Amino acid sequence: MGYGYWGSKHVRVLSSMPDVSVTVVDISPERLRDAAARCPTVRTAAHLGHVIDDVDAVVVATPPSTHFPIANRALGAGRHVLVEKPMATSVPDAEALVATAARHGAQLMVGHTFEYNPAVRRLRDIIRSGVLGRILYIDAARLNLGQYQRDVNVIWDLAPHDISIASYLLDELPVSTAVWACRNIGRRHADVAYLRLDFPTTHAFVHVSWLNPNKVRRTTVVGEQKMAIYDDLSDNERIRIYDIGVDPAGADDAQATGDMPVSYRTGDITSPYVPFREPLMIQDGHFVECIRTGRQPDTPGERGLEVVRVLAATDRAIATGQSSPVFGAPGVAPVLVPSSRAAS
Ligand SMILES: NC(=O)c1ccc[n+]([C@@H]2O[C@H](COP(=O)([O-])OP(=O)(O)OC[C@H]3O[C@@H](n4cnc5c(N)ncnc54)[C@H](O)[C@@H]3O)[C@@H](O)[C@H]2O)c1
């Protein structure tokens, strides 16, 4: 569903898979004409209802506000569904998708593409091996002169990737978030934002922007022993490990006023070889495999729900100007308790 910028990539990779036949559904006749011209083997249809009886699964790559109605309908008809990020635009809608999938015995998977990215997987292995030491913080930037969205702000558009990457790398979920967001162009949505995600063991700082002259897709992991940078735009050094660090040196010694309060360690910068495989190809291939085998996807609907809960917390943080708990995260209350009840 949806033959736009991203849906056309799904169509390309799915059409290249053996024994997969693709039907493109889009409300735009122009987009359907484009699909037919580029991929002569695909069928096209203007409405899901016209073809739902003929398909096993639906990939939803339409604007975020349409994800819930389309995915819920497909799941309700017993079809397996892969929904793009963000899985839904509210926690109740995301919960309803998970429940509908369970009720109808259908697979529900969310398109957190970076969790299928070989470089992100390698970075997680590096963190788990302990070579970076204790993780002090993660810093992420996803900037561009980006496509302004009609139905969501820049956080709901871009930060699902960074929330999913940070939580995948740390194997933890954020429990609270604080946000600074700014609406520069138009009246509709924030187009620049900075997030602080509080994980049980560390913090991640995420900068997302539709209003930046440079395209940046970078995750920096600062460890006590070493530091690593994952640059998704680099051709051949997507991960670099810096053997550098800073140690306290007499910082608490009141007599040592003229000395530096820290000492620096510097060493090699290394870049592990990460064979390139298109993450979307891996992700969509995994979806097909899960349908065929009944295996639970690596990014099931519950994972999409976890990220939507964090996004909902960013909305509350913006509205209140304060740090907001991620309701439903481990150790955090499942729902917002109204203040009158909280006081009693
Ligand atoms: N995983 C990733 O890395 C990644 C990257 C980019 C976009 N996305 C996600 O993919 C989705 C689509 O983004 P995009 O940039 O391709 O948007 P887009 O605007 O380029 O394309 C959306 C398409 O959906 C069609 N459409 C709209 N409403 C529809 C409906 N009710 N039924 C059928 N078709 C409908 C439009 O005509 C259009 O062709 C979004 O959820 C976005 O967040 C994911």
The ligand as an SDF file (V2000), in Angstrom:
LIG
                    3D

 44 48  0  0  0  0  0  0  0  0999 V2000
   11.8250    2.7150    7.1520 N   0  0  0  0  0  0  0  0  0  0  0  0
   12.3560    3.7810    6.5630 C   0  0  0  0  0  0  0  0  0  0  0  0
   13.5720    3.9470    6.5070 O   0  0  0  0  0  0  0  0  0  0  0  0
   11.4400    4.7910    5.9530 C   0  0  0  0  0  0  0  0  0  0  0  0
   11.9590    5.7560    5.0800 C   0  0  0  0  0  0  0  0  0  0  0  0
   11.0640    6.6760    4.5240 C   0  0  0  0  0  0  0  0  0  0  0  0
    9.7180    6.6350    4.8260 C   0  0  0  0  0  0  0  0  0  0  0  0
    9.2580    5.6780    5.6800 N   0  0  0  0  0  0  0  0  0  0  0  0
    7.8280    5.6100    6.0460 C   0  0  0  0  0  0  0  0  0  0  0  0
    7.0980    5.1630    4.8920 O   0  0  0  0  0  0  0  0  0  0  0  0
    5.8030    5.7560    4.8900 C   0  0  0  0  0  0  0  0  0  0  0  0
    5.5870    6.4740    3.5630 C   0  0  0  0  0  0  0  0  0  0  0  0
    6.5270    7.5180    3.4560 O   0  0  0  0  0  0  0  0  0  0  0  0
    6.8990    8.1480    2.0280 P   0  0  0  0  0  0  0  0  0  0  0  0
    8.0340    9.0540    2.2650 O   0  0  0  0  0  0  0  0  0  0  0  0
    7.0150    7.0630    1.0080 O   0  0  0  0  0  0  0  0  0  0  0  0
    5.5790    9.0230    1.7200 O   0  0  0  0  0  0  0  0  0  0  0  0
    5.0710    9.5100    0.3100 P   0  0  0  0  0  0  0  0  0  0  0  0
    4.1870   10.6810    0.5750 O   0  0  0  0  0  0  0  0  0  0  0  0
    6.1950    9.6620   -0.6510 O   0  0  0  0  0  0  0  0  0  0  0  0
    4.1650    8.3040   -0.2270 O   0  0  0  0  0  0  0  0  0  0  0  0
    2.9270    7.9490    0.3340 C   0  0  0  0  0  0  0  0  0  0  0  0
    2.1020    7.2590   -0.7410 C   0  0  0  0  0  0  0  0  0  0  0  0
    0.9200    6.7500   -0.1270 O   0  0  0  0  0  0  0  0  0  0  0  0
   -0.2020    7.0400   -0.9670 C   0  0  0  0  0  0  0  0  0  0  0  0
   -1.3880    7.0570   -0.1080 N   0  0  0  0  0  0  0  0  0  0  0  0
   -1.7670    8.0090    0.7800 C   0  0  0  0  0  0  0  0  0  0  0  0
   -2.8730    7.6400    1.4330 N   0  0  0  0  0  0  0  0  0  0  0  0
   -3.2200    6.4260    0.9410 C   0  0  0  0  0  0  0  0  0  0  0  0
   -4.2780    5.5270    1.2250 C   0  0  0  0  0  0  0  0  0  0  0  0
   -5.1990    5.7950    2.1600 N   0  0  0  0  0  0  0  0  0  0  0  0
   -4.3360    4.3720    0.5280 N   0  0  0  0  0  0  0  0  0  0  0  0
   -3.3970    4.0850   -0.4240 C   0  0  0  0  0  0  0  0  0  0  0  0
   -2.3700    4.9020   -0.7270 N   0  0  0  0  0  0  0  0  0  0  0  0
   -2.2750    6.0530   -0.0440 C   0  0  0  0  0  0  0  0  0  0  0  0
    0.1400    8.3690   -1.6140 C   0  0  0  0  0  0  0  0  0  0  0  0
   -0.5980    8.5790   -2.8120 O   0  0  0  0  0  0  0  0  0  0  0  0
    1.6380    8.2100   -1.8620 C   0  0  0  0  0  0  0  0  0  0  0  0
    1.9060    7.6290   -3.1260 O   0  0  0  0  0  0  0  0  0  0  0  0
    5.7570    6.6930    6.1020 C   0  0  0  0  0  0  0  0  0  0  0  0
    5.1450    6.0260    7.1650 O   0  0  0  0  0  0  0  0  0  0  0  0
    7.2210    6.9450    6.4170 C   0  0  0  0  0  0  0  0  0  0  0  0
    7.4310    7.2340    7.7780 O   0  0  0  0  0  0  0  0  0  0  0  0
   10.0860    4.7650    6.2300 C   0  0  0  0  0  0  0  0  0  0  0  0
  1  2  1  0
  2  3  2  0
  2  4  1  0
  4  5  1  0
  4 44  2  0
  5  6  2  0
  6  7  1  0
  7  8  2  0
  8  9  1  0
  8 44  1  0
  9 10  1  0
  9 42  1  0
 10 11  1  0
 11 12  1  0
 11 40  1  0
 12 13  1  0
 13 14  1  0
 14 15  2  0
 14 16  1  0
 14 17  1  0
 17 18  1  0
 18 19  2  0
 18 20  1  0
 18 21  1  0
 21 22  1  0
 22 23  1  0
 23 24  1  0
 23 38  1  0
 24 25  1  0
 25 26  1  0
 25 36  1  0
 26 27  1  0
 26 35  1  0
 27 28  2  0
 28 29  1  0
 29 30  1  0
 29 35  2  0
 30 31  1  0
 30 32  2  0
 32 33  1  0
 33 34  2  0
 34 35  1  0
 36 37  1  0
 36 38  1  0
 38 39  1  0
 40 41  1  0
 40 42  1  0
 42 43  1  0
M  CHG  2   8   1  16  -1
M  END
$$$$
